[in-house]
Amino acid sequence: MTAPLADRIRPATLDEVVGQQHLLAPGRALRQILQSGEIPNMVFYGPSGVGKTTVASIIARNTQRHLVKLNGTTASTVDIKEAVAATNTFEGIGGVLLYLDEIQYFNKKQQQTLLEFIENGSVTLIASTTENPYFYVYNAILSRSTVFEFKPVGREDIEKAVNRAFQFLSQEQGRPILPEEGVCRHIAAACGGDVRKAMNAVELSTLACDVGGPAVEVTLESAQELTQKSVMRYDKNGDEHYDLMSAFQKSMRGSDPDGAVYYLGRLLEAGDLPSACRRLLVCACEDVGLAWPQIIPIVKAAVDSAMMMGLPEARIPLADAAVLVSLAPKSNSAYTALDKAVADIRAGKGGPVPRNLQNKHFDGAEVERKGQFYQYPHDAPHHWLPQQYLPDSLLGARYYEYGDNKTEQSFRAYWDKIKHNGS
């Protein structure tokens, strides 16, 4: 079976690697480490298809080490021990470099086994992960490793790789492969910074346009069809999911409707309708809040409609809601007040509920002044009268502060007139 184009064209030197110049340019950290010949334990963190495996392979080759590749989704403790055993063979005489892809899938026990061999120098580890290593990698391994973040590759760099891929296929097949104007640019833009996706698109578009002639003319239409939605990077359990959710809410909180509909679109294109609905409801309560409390049932109605419609029609009420939340006045005064109160509760501040607020019950013999003494506010003018509500130890505590929006300021003026003027 023929290996994928991405493997056949894999760079053999650091100079051939596209992107990652913050790590690999002359004078940069990772290149300096490679040139020193002393390879430490490392963790490569970043999205798929950006060169983590390629760089590990180059490091192994340039340091004359035996490279063992394992994947955290399928490897076991036995596989780790077998990799270590290679140190006693002829091919492992220069040392063993263990490349462990998707280390986040190793459980704690497996990572502890790996730690044992790292500590005694049996292997040098290069682990890669698409998730934040500080959340998923055992702390003891992190403390013995250097973390390098790999980033999505820019369009210009990927376009160079796409051109090179078409040239490689031409040489491999011994006939011209001629991409139509705009094909390379489109593939580079549509792969979402993933070089492997771009290579797959090059190979598939070539196959799709191969009619058996002396040359292959790759059309833009074919490239567009094969790369549809490939720009999407999305994993409901991964960092990208939480980054999109965060960006969606922060755009609405920041009153930017353009950002809001863009990130909403990315969520919906990934088919994640529930997450989009949940975040809209959260934002309506958390970020608009008392500045315009009527927005909460409005957004709830839009979310209910969207869930009833399903995609693609659900995008219509959700777009209305996202723009509405973005343009609405903002206030976080209510939940900020709650957070302050909870902080006091967790700090042990408080005390018994004041007698006037307790449920009716008989006073004990030790109580000198018997009675509840609760005053019913609705019997007073304006349905308010002064009485104690907080426990004795918290008298005078202030949790709620009026927001500077029209709604809360009107409430403030109303209660200032009643409470302070007594009228």
C-alpha positions as CSV (number, residue, x, y, z in Angstrom):
1,M,0.0,0.0,0.0
2,T,1.4,3.4,-1.0
3,A,2.1,5.8,1.9
4,P,0.2,9.1,1.9
5,L,1.8,12.0,0.1
6,A,2.5,13.7,3.5
7,D,4.7,10.8,4.5
8,R,6.4,10.5,1.1
9,I,7.3,14.2,0.9
10,R,8.2,14.6,4.6
11,P,11.1,17.0,5.1
12,A,14.5,15.5,5.8
13,T,16.1,18.7,7.2
14,L,15.0,21.6,9.4
15,D,15.4,24.0,6.5
16,E,12.7,22.0,4.6
17,V,10.1,22.3,7.4
18,V,7.5,25.0,6.7
19,G,6.4,27.2,9.5
20,Q,7.5,27.1,13.1
21,Q,10.2,29.7,12.6
22,H,9.8,30.9,16.2
23,L,11.4,27.5,17.1
24,L,13.5,26.6,14.0
25,A,14.9,29.8,12.6
26,P,18.7,30.2,13.0
27,G,19.4,31.2,16.6
28,R,16.1,30.0,17.9
29,A,15.8,27.6,20.9
30,L,14.9,24.3,19.3
31,R,17.4,24.6,16.5
32,Q,20.1,25.5,19.0
33,I,19.3,22.4,21.0
34,L,19.5,20.2,17.9
35,Q,22.9,21.7,16.9
36,S,24.3,21.2,20.3
37,G,23.9,17.4,20.0
38,E,22.5,17.1,23.6
39,I,18.9,16.3,23.3
40,P,16.8,16.9,26.4
41,N,13.4,15.4,27.1
42,M,10.8,17.5,25.3
43,V,7.1,17.9,24.9
44,F,5.8,19.2,21.6
45,Y,2.4,20.9,22.0
46,G,0.2,22.1,19.1
47,P,-2.5,21.2,16.6
48,S,-2.1,18.2,14.3
49,G,-0.3,18.5,10.9
50,V,2.1,21.3,11.9
51,G,5.4,19.4,12.0
52,K,5.7,17.8,15.4
53,T,6.4,14.3,14.1
54,T,8.6,15.6,11.3
55,V,10.8,17.6,13.6
56,A,11.2,14.6,16.0
57,S,12.2,12.4,13.1
58,I,14.8,14.9,12.0
59,I,16.2,15.2,15.5
60,A,16.5,11.4,15.7
61,R,18.3,11.2,12.4
62,N,20.7,14.0,13.0
63,T,21.7,12.7,16.4
64,Q,22.2,9.1,15.3
65,R,19.6,7.8,17.7
66,H,17.3,4.9,17.2
67,L,13.8,6.4,16.8
68,V,10.8,4.4,18.3
69,K,7.4,5.8,17.5
70,L,4.4,5.1,19.8
71,N,0.9,6.5,19.9
72,G,-0.8,7.1,23.2
73,T,-4.2,5.8,21.9
74,T,-2.9,2.3,21.2
75,A,0.5,1.9,23.1
76,S,0.7,0.0,26.4
77,T,3.3,-0.3,29.1
78,V,4.6,-3.4,27.4
79,D,5.3,-1.2,24.3
80,I,7.3,1.2,26.4
81,K,9.4,-1.6,27.9
82,E,10.1,-3.0,24.4
83,A,11.3,0.5,23.3
84,V,13.6,0.6,26.3
85,A,14.9,-2.9,25.4
86,A,16.2,-1.5,22.1
87,T,19.0,0.2,24.1
88,N,20.6,-3.3,24.4
89,T,20.6,-3.9,20.6
90,F,23.0,-2.8,17.9
91,E,20.6,-0.3,16.4
92,G,20.2,1.3,19.8
93,I,23.8,1.7,20.5
94,G,23.6,5.5,20.0
95,G,20.6,5.7,22.4
96,V,16.9,5.5,21.9
97,L,14.7,8.5,21.1
98,L,11.1,7.6,22.0
99,Y,8.5,9.7,20.2
100,L,5.2,9.3,21.9
101,D,2.3,10.9,20.0
102,E,-0.9,11.9,21.8
103,I,0.6,11.4,25.3
104,Q,-2.6,12.8,26.8
105,Y,-4.2,9.4,26.2
106,F,-1.7,7.7,28.6
107,N,-3.1,7.2,32.0
108,K,-1.2,8.2,35.2
109,K,0.2,4.7,35.7
110,Q,1.5,4.5,32.1
111,Q,3.1,8.0,32.5
112,Q,4.7,6.9,35.8
113,T,6.2,3.9,34.0
114,L,7.6,6.2,31.4
115,L,9.0,8.5,34.0
116,E,11.0,5.6,35.5
117,F,12.9,5.1,32.2
118,I,13.3,8.9,31.7
119,E,14.9,9.3,35.1
120,N,17.4,6.4,34.6
121,G,18.4,7.7,31.1
122,S,17.2,4.6,29.3
123,V,15.4,6.8,26.7
124,T,15.1,10.4,25.6
125,L,11.5,11.3,25.3
126,I,9.8,13.6,22.8
127,A,6.1,13.6,23.5
128,S,3.5,15.4,21.5
129,T,0.0,16.4,22.3
130,T,-2.7,18.5,20.7
131,E,-4.0,19.4,24.2
132,N,-2.5,21.7,26.8
133,P,0.2,19.6,28.4
134,Y,-0.1,21.4,31.7
135,F,-3.6,19.8,32.0
136,Y,-2.9,16.4,30.6
137,V,0.7,15.5,31.2
138,Y,1.9,14.1,34.5
139,N,3.7,16.9,36.4
140,A,6.8,14.8,37.1
141,I,7.3,14.3,33.3
142,L,6.7,18.0,32.7
143,S,9.3,19.0,35.3
144,R,11.9,16.9,33.5
145,S,11.0,18.2,30.0
146,T,11.1,21.3,28.0
147,V,7.8,22.3,26.4
148,F,7.7,23.7,22.9
149,E,4.5,25.1,21.3
150,F,4.0,24.4,17.6
151,K,1.6,26.8,15.9
152,P,-0.7,26.5,12.9
153,V,1.3,27.2,9.7
154,G,0.7,30.4,7.9
155,R,-0.9,30.4,4.4
156,E,2.1,31.7,2.6
157,D,4.3,28.9,4.0
158,I,1.6,26.3,3.2
159,E,1.3,27.6,-0.3
160,K,5.0,26.9,-0.8
161,A,4.5,23.4,0.5
162,V,1.6,22.9,-1.9
163,N,3.6,24.0,-4.9
164,R,6.4,21.7,-3.9
165,A,3.9,18.8,-3.5
166,F,2.6,19.2,-7.0
167,Q,6.2,19.3,-8.3
168,F,7.0,16.2,-6.3
169,L,4.0,14.3,-7.8
170,S,5.0,15.4,-11.3
171,Q,8.5,13.9,-10.8
172,E,7.1,10.8,-9.1
173,Q,4.6,10.1,-12.0
174,G,6.9,11.3,-14.7
175,R,4.3,13.6,-16.3
176,P,3.3,17.2,-15.7
177,I,0.7,18.0,-13.1
178,L,-0.7,21.4,-13.8
179,P,-2.8,23.1,-11.1
180,E,-5.2,25.8,-12.4
181,E,-4.7,29.4,-11.4
182,G,-5.8,29.8,-7.7
183,V,-5.6,26.1,-6.8
184,C,-2.5,26.3,-4.7
185,R,-3.7,29.5,-3.0
186,H,-7.1,27.9,-2.3
187,I,-5.7,24.7,-0.8
188,A,-3.3,26.7,1.4
189,A,-6.2,28.9,2.7
190,A,-8.6,26.0,3.2
191,C,-6.5,23.7,5.3
192,G,-6.7,25.6,8.5
193,G,-2.9,25.8,9.1
194,D,-2.6,22.0,8.8
195,V,0.2,20.9,6.3
196,R,-1.0,17.3,6.3
197,K,-4.4,18.3,5.3
198,A,-2.9,20.4,2.5
199,M,-0.9,17.4,1.2
200,N,-4.0,15.2,1.3
201,A,-5.9,17.8,-0.7
202,V,-3.1,18.0,-3.3
203,E,-3.1,14.2,-3.7
204,L,-6.9,13.9,-3.8
205,S,-7.4,16.7,-6.3
206,T,-4.7,15.2,-8.5
207,L,-6.4,11.8,-8.4
208,A,-9.8,13.4,-9.0
209,C,-8.6,15.2,-12.2
210,D,-6.5,12.3,-13.6
211,V,-8.2,11.2,-16.8
212,G,-5.2,9.1,-17.9
213,G,-3.6,11.7,-20.3
214,P,0.0,12.8,-20.7
215,A,-0.7,15.5,-18.1
216,V,-3.0,16.1,-15.2
217,E,-4.8,19.4,-15.1
218,V,-6.0,20.1,-11.6
219,T,-9.1,22.4,-11.6
220,L,-10.0,24.9,-9.0
221,E,-13.5,23.5,-8.8
222,S,-12.1,20.1,-7.8
223,A,-9.9,21.6,-5.2
224,Q,-12.8,23.6,-3.7
225,E,-15.0,20.5,-3.6
226,L,-12.4,18.4,-1.9
227,T,-11.4,21.0,0.7
228,Q,-15.0,22.0,1.7
229,K,-15.1,22.5,5.5
230,S,-11.5,21.2,5.9
231,V,-10.5,24.5,7.4
232,M,-12.5,23.5,10.5
233,R,-10.4,22.5,13.5
234,Y,-12.8,21.2,16.1
235,D,-12.9,18.6,18.9
236,K,-15.7,18.9,21.4
237,N,-13.4,17.6,24.1
238,G,-10.3,19.6,23.1
239,D,-8.8,23.0,23.5
240,E,-10.2,24.3,20.2
241,H,-13.7,23.7,21.5
242,Y,-13.1,25.8,24.7
243,D,-11.2,28.4,22.7
244,L,-14.2,28.9,20.4
245,M,-16.7,29.0,23.2
246,S,-14.5,31.6,25.0
247,A,-14.1,33.7,21.9
248,F,-17.9,33.6,21.2
249,Q,-18.8,34.8,24.7
250,K,-16.0,37.4,24.9
251,S,-17.1,38.8,21.5
252,M,-20.6,39.2,22.8
253,R,-19.4,40.6,26.2
254,G,-17.2,43.0,24.2
255,S,-20.2,44.2,22.2
256,D,-18.7,43.1,18.9
257,P,-21.5,41.6,16.8
258,D,-19.0,40.7,14.0
259,G,-16.9,38.5,16.2
260,A,-20.0,37.0,17.8
261,V,-21.5,35.9,14.5
262,Y,-18.1,34.6,13.2
263,Y,-17.6,32.4,16.2
264,L,-21.2,31.3,16.2
265,G,-20.7,30.3,12.6
266,R,-17.7,28.2,13.5
267,L,-19.6,26.4,16.2
268,L,-22.6,25.8,13.9
269,E,-20.4,24.6,11.0
270,A,-19.0,22.1,13.4
271,G,-22.5,21.0,14.2
272,D,-22.2,22.0,17.9
273,L,-25.7,23.5,18.3
274,P,-26.0,22.7,22.1
275,S,-22.8,24.6,23.0
276,A,-23.8,27.6,21.0
277,C,-27.2,27.7,22.7
278,R,-25.8,27.3,26.2
279,R,-23.2,30.0,25.7
280,L,-25.9,32.4,24.5
281,L,-28.0,31.8,27.6
282,V,-24.9,32.2,29.9
283,C,-23.9,35.5,28.2
284,A,-27.4,36.9,28.4
285,C,-27.5,36.3,32.2
286,E,-23.8,37.0,33.0
287,D,-22.9,39.9,30.7
288,V,-26.2,41.7,30.0
289,G,-27.9,40.9,33.3
290,L,-29.7,43.7,35.1
291,A,-28.8,46.2,32.4
292,W,-31.6,44.7,30.4
293,P,-33.1,41.7,32.2
294,Q,-35.8,41.3,29.6
295,I,-33.2,39.9,27.3
296,I,-33.1,36.6,29.3
297,P,-36.5,35.3,28.2
298,I,-35.9,36.7,24.7
299,V,-32.7,34.7,24.3
300,K,-34.4,31.6,25.9
301,A,-37.1,31.8,23.3
302,A,-34.5,32.0,20.5
303,V,-32.6,29.0,21.9
304,D,-35.8,27.0,22.3
305,S,-36.7,27.8,18.7
306,A,-33.3,26.8,17.5
307,M,-33.4,23.5,19.3
308,M,-36.8,22.8,17.9
309,M,-35.8,23.7,14.3
310,G,-32.4,22.0,14.3
311,L,-29.7,22.9,11.8
312,P,-29.5,24.6,9.3
313,E,-32.6,26.7,10.2
314,A,-31.4,27.1,13.8
315,R,-28.8,29.5,12.7
316,I,-31.5,32.2,12.1
317,P,-32.8,32.7,15.7
318,L,-29.3,32.2,17.1
319,A,-27.9,34.9,14.8
320,D,-30.7,37.2,16.1
321,A,-29.8,36.4,19.7
322,A,-26.0,36.7,19.2
323,V,-26.3,40.2,17.7
324,L,-28.9,41.2,20.3
325,V,-26.7,40.2,23.2
326,S,-23.7,41.9,21.5
327,L,-25.6,45.2,21.1
328,A,-27.3,45.1,24.5
329,P,-26.1,47.3,27.5
330,K,-23.9,45.2,29.8
331,S,-23.9,44.7,33.6
332,N,-22.4,41.9,35.8
333,S,-23.4,43.6,39.1
334,A,-25.8,40.8,40.2
335,Y,-23.6,37.8,39.9
336,T,-20.6,39.8,41.2
337,A,-22.6,40.6,44.3
338,L,-23.3,36.8,44.7
339,D,-19.6,36.0,44.3
340,K,-18.7,38.5,47.1
341,A,-21.3,36.9,49.4
342,V,-20.1,33.4,48.6
343,A,-16.5,34.5,49.3
344,D,-17.6,35.6,52.8
345,I,-19.5,32.4,53.3
346,R,-16.5,30.3,52.4
347,A,-14.3,32.4,54.7
348,G,-16.5,31.4,57.6
349,K,-18.2,34.8,58.0
350,G,-21.8,34.8,59.0
351,G,-23.9,33.7,61.9
352,P,-27.4,32.8,62.9
353,V,-30.3,34.1,60.8
354,P,-31.7,37.2,62.6
355,R,-34.7,36.3,64.8
356,N,-37.0,38.5,62.8
357,L,-36.3,36.4,59.6
358,Q,-36.5,33.0,61.1
359,N,-39.4,30.6,60.5
360,K,-42.0,30.9,63.3
361,H,-41.1,28.8,66.4
362,F,-41.2,29.2,70.1
363,D,-38.4,30.9,72.0
364,G,-36.6,29.0,74.7
365,A,-36.6,29.9,78.3
366,E,-33.2,31.6,78.0
367,V,-34.6,34.3,75.6
368,E,-35.4,37.4,77.6
369,R,-37.4,39.2,74.9
370,K,-39.7,36.6,73.3
371,G,-41.2,37.0,69.9
372,Q,-40.2,37.1,66.3
373,F,-40.7,40.9,65.6
374,Y,-40.9,40.4,61.8
375,Q,-42.3,43.4,60.0
376,Y,-44.3,42.8,56.8
377,P,-43.0,45.2,54.1
378,H,-46.3,45.2,52.2
379,D,-48.1,46.8,55.1
380,A,-45.8,49.9,54.8
381,P,-45.9,52.8,52.4
382,H,-44.0,51.9,49.1
383,H,-43.9,48.3,50.4
384,W,-40.7,48.9,52.4
385,L,-39.6,49.5,55.9
386,P,-36.2,49.3,57.6
387,Q,-35.3,46.0,59.4
388,Q,-32.3,43.7,59.8
389,Y,-31.6,41.1,57.1
390,L,-27.9,40.2,57.4
391,P,-26.6,38.2,60.4
392,D,-25.2,40.4,63.3
393,S,-21.6,39.7,62.3
394,L,-22.2,41.0,58.8
395,L,-24.1,44.2,59.6
396,G,-23.1,46.9,57.1
397,A,-21.6,44.5,54.5
398,R,-22.2,45.6,51.0
399,Y,-22.3,43.0,48.2
400,Y,-24.4,44.6,45.5
401,E,-23.2,47.8,43.8
402,Y,-25.5,49.5,41.2
403,G,-24.4,49.2,37.6
404,D,-23.9,52.4,35.6
405,N,-26.6,51.4,33.1
406,K,-30.0,53.1,32.7
407,T,-32.1,50.3,34.3
408,E,-30.1,49.9,37.5
409,Q,-29.6,53.7,37.9
410,S,-33.4,54.1,37.7
411,F,-33.7,51.4,40.5
412,R,-31.1,53.3,42.4
413,A,-33.0,56.6,42.1
414,Y,-36.2,54.9,43.2
415,W,-34.8,53.3,46.3
416,D,-32.7,56.3,47.2
417,K,-35.8,58.4,47.3
418,I,-37.7,55.8,49.4
419,K,-35.0,54.6,51.8
420,H,-33.1,57.8,52.4
421,N,-35.9,60.4,52.3
422,G,-38.4,58.2,53.9
423,S,-41.1,59.2,51.6
